């Protein structure tokens, strides 16, 4: 009888030891699981931070290039996101620039790239000497006292630039001594063009699309300002068309079927004299592609 009780106690002791061992192993497994889960969460957080920092670094580089088209230095150790470091390199590729940003968060790395076309000067003439680059029907360009003198027929125009120009901003400084108006053209081609028609007689500024013989009014605003000189700025960027008059945004339109390329041109109205003081054309900054390798 006493021996049976001893065996029973030994059996219970072994069962308790086994249960404690099982609980110990389960506890270790739980600690390991919690540690692994914490590591995975930390890894995911580090990855998200590194990715966000790499993209932010590229955005920062794009902003610098918009301000200064000649910027090529890149940067290192930029804290774009707390707890991260980012490094950006700028690599010329033909007329484009490749921005490559590598960011780290703890031991996690991420990379982001962009291909951009920087802004550049396509054409400039203040007509202090000649009207180089301009062609006008039936006569040679005339420069007088620092002005480009235009006196064309109603159907005539003076044009300049490259037919392959696509996205650009054209700025015209003009005098209208006979106070009638002027027509300024962007993306001029045999197929058609966009005309900014400023008529003091009509009292409005119009944006007109001329395509394959048809004429469509895209936007119009009332304007009759006799201020001299007038400054016109016209931006054609992909499908977006924007017009500024004397420093104020006047017209904007998004064309669902845009004309893609062409030169600039000037069309004086009603066969009256127009004086052009300065013309500048700048290629607009453009982000061509963005990707994560």
FENZI-V801508 format. One line per field, one symbol per residue. ss: DSSP state (@ for helix, = for strand, . for the rest). A space follows every 50 residues. Layout:
ss: ???
This chain:
ss: .@@@@@@@@@@@@@@@@@@@@@@@@@@@@@@@@@@@@@@@@@@@@@@@@@ @@@@@@@@@@@@@@@@@.......====......=========..===== =====..==========..======........===..=..===..==== .......===.......========.....========...========. ...========..=========.......========..======..=== ====........======.....==========..======..
